[in-house]
């Protein structure tokens, strides 16, 4: 079952031709309308005319999260604000958010690619799609929502949280497809078991993403919820969920290549790597109008294969990311950069800049503990003073990270100092 | 009139309390009284010792986070209602008590209470007016 058979099964030569044509157009647009891109190209003596086909892709400069920060909030937009119809944001590496914009047509593309993923999981207009991703600045909720609506399914914007209500809606509305983070799926499974509702719910498939998960987790979700679990991948900079997704053969995620051209590069040198080799995943948005990022470095480590899939699709498949080229953590679906934590601590007099993050998963929910060294001169014999300090740090962290964290005050100089790259993270979840 | 109390930050990690007492013992410091305030993830150990200056130094040298605070030591009758007289006096003057802890000793009659209040000077004045026996530094350190 295909959502867009012509594109999804297009012979590769034809697909490459289409990608090339769209790439030429995208490069012309950004050169003309986005000053930072024009400057980047001029700096290396590149003109739009130099890009004639997809074989020229490697000549183009990369885009990184830092470029988004430097041009915050709208400096990389290729269209005037009058054409923007939606704005989302996700975590940046420091205080500033990563802002992404969409035109009406971009939202249609988003709906289209998410629809392809839902169709790959067997979804049709007869389904009831239960979206438990958070709705808001985060792209998870609305991306899944647009996908559900595009296929004509009854789409329920349940959003995250209120677990009892989630189960009740599943039971009473008859949800058939669940879309959320895999850890939340396990949490819901547990809640359904506790409420004795597993046999009353009609779910048959789940499409999970926004955080790394493992094959054992997939099996557990499938067994406990009696569903087939599919992986979906995306990042807001490219569009959101739907950049790629699994078909029923579950042998890698089909990249929606007519919109996003994938590459794997050597993170250190920036060189393109051949199919099958692991490296950093890079995407070029060739159809988006508002913010068509060129060669955006995702920092996800993956591999690509162009072999035909048994499902009949000809699109490239990416492997489930096997790690990160940077120190970003994904906690409860929220991207967290240690640099954000450092910047918060820098602003708090009573704390030193040394910290340790301990990430764990308890009852299928991610937990984040931030160990903070108190500066000795601020130590007080009164519990109240130290508790207030803890609360102050917790509040600042929550407002910067968009995620609540447990703050643990530790003794000064108790966190290891290292001369090289400091070790700031203990991740007990072992997700990769 | 005021007693120097040594406070030590204790991370919630096993062995921290025992290593503090080891450092004090190795340096010949006698603990007169102690109180441990504990929360879910840290504690504050408050100590009255025979030599607060030295205690602060040796603990700091051993990497502990230490602060010295002025507190008030009073002697109360070791009978029912003994402490009430003191607290009622402070209450009457509207002086809040941050925390308090008591101890007794073989050498002296009565019970002793360490009081941490908002304003030491005002508290002492009122306690004196109420006829509460306030202990001097020497008295406490040599108990």
Boltz contact constraints between the chains, C-beta under 6 A:
constraints:
  - contact:
      token1: [A, 376]
      token2: [B, 65]
      max_distance: 6.0
  - contact:
      token1: [A, 379]
      token2: [B, 9]
      max_distance: 6.0
  - contact:
      token1: [A, 379]
      token2: [B, 65]
      max_distance: 6.0
  - contact:
      token1: [A, 379]
      token2: [B, 67]
      max_distance: 6.0
  - contact:
      token1: [A, 381]
      token2: [B, 7]
      max_distance: 6.0
  - contact:
      token1: [A, 381]
      token2: [B, 44]
      max_distance: 6.0
  - contact:
      token1: [A, 381]
      token2: [B, 46]
      max_distance: 6.0
  - contact:
      token1: [A, 381]
      token2: [B, 69]
      max_distance: 6.0
  - contact:
      token1: [A, 382]
      token2: [B, 98]
      max_distance: 6.0
  - contact:
      token1: [A, 383]
      token2: [B, 37]
      max_distance: 6.0
  - contact:
      token1: [A, 383]
      token2: [B, 39]
      max_distance: 6.0
  - contact:
      token1: [A, 408]
      token2: [B, 41]
      max_distance: 6.0
  - contact:
      token1: [A, 409]
      token2: [B, 42]
      max_distance: 6.0
  - contact:
      token1: [A, 410]
      token2: [B, 11]
      max_distance: 6.0
  - contact:
      token1: [A, 411]
      token2: [B, 11]
      max_distance: 6.0
  - contact:
      token1: [A, 411]
      token2: [B, 65]
      max_distance: 6.0
  - contact:
      token1: [A, 412]
      token2: [B, 65]
      max_distance: 6.0
